[in-house]
Amino acid sequence: MIVTQFQEKDTLTKITAEIIVTRETQKAIILGEKGKSIRELGTQARKDIEEFIGRKVFLELFVKVRNKWRDNDTYLKEYGFS
């Protein structure tokens, strides 16, 4: 997962993140039927983050397919691997 935006406002923190997968089938699994799985994942993650930072969070998640990202040095560096 990559955080693409982290913005603290007066009353809440807005976080936008991308979940990176290598195949469309993986994306479908994470999204789930009618988006149910990603909603549940986002809700639990938001609650955990709120508890950790002690304030309200607006969490926006996206699932992106990047074929063979594990074989690409640029992607590995971008995702924090060296």
Sequence and secondary structure as in RCSB ss.txt:
>XXXX:A:sequence
MIVTQFQEKDTLTKITAEIIVTRETQKAIILGEKGKSIRELGTQARKDIEEFIGRKVFLELFVKVRNKWRDNDTY
LKEYGFS
>XXXX:A:secstr
 EEEEEEE SSEEEEEEEEEESSHHHHHHHH GGGHHHHHHHHHHHHHHHHHHTSEEEEEEEEEE TTGGG HHH
HHHTT  
